[in-house]
Amino acid sequence: MRITRWGEYGIQCASFIASREQSSNPLVNAQELSDSLNIPIDYTRQILQRLKNGGVIKTLRGPQGGYLLSKKPLEINLSDILRAAEGDTFEIICSSDPIGLEKCSPEGQCAMRPIWHKLHDHIETFLKAHTLQELADSEAEIARLANAPIKIGQHG
């Protein structure tokens, strides 16, 4: 399994949009995301399109338009985002692109196929257990700690 840049940037973009949910201006535009996350603007637009097509975000058109989450952050998990950004979370190669051996065909018998499917299920379970809300909360805590005053002479 390999998380690509599509997946990593997709999670970063969704997390940034989630962080703005409770602000006075929750709409985020592609340029703001690109600048804030240091992702090239063309790449940012493609990621946003994938997230929109995958149902993770929605758009509001117009001069004050932008991107919003399609659901509450607690209802969006990492699997949703990776599936939208990358197409899948874990590709089982013997199902999608068998290597040509008879046992690798979908009808063939292979000792590895059940293991790959179990691994896929474990990865899906793990990713579904972690929500965008969890990421937003972690980001807020990291920001809070970064801005906390340093107290000299206190141990912790």
VENPEPE-V841593 format. One record per run of one state. SS is the DSSP state (h for helix, s for strand, l for the rest). FROM is the first residue (numbers start at 1). TO is the last residue. If there is no record, write none. Layout:
ss:SS from:FROM to:TO
ss:SS from:FROM to:TO
This chain:
ss:l from:1 to:4
ss:h from:5 to:19
ss:l from:20 to:27
ss:s from:28 to:28
ss:l from:29 to:29
ss:h from:30 to:37
ss:l from:38 to:40
ss:h from:41 to:53
ss:l from:54 to:56
ss:s from:57 to:60
ss:l from:61 to:65
ss:s from:66 to:69
ss:l from:70 to:72
ss:h from:73 to:75
ss:l from:76 to:76
ss:s from:77 to:77
ss:h from:78 to:86
ss:l from:87 to:92
ss:h from:93 to:96
ss:l from:97 to:101
ss:h from:102 to:104
ss:l from:105 to:112
ss:h from:113 to:128
ss:l from:129 to:130
ss:s from:131 to:131
ss:h from:132 to:147
ss:l from:148 to:156
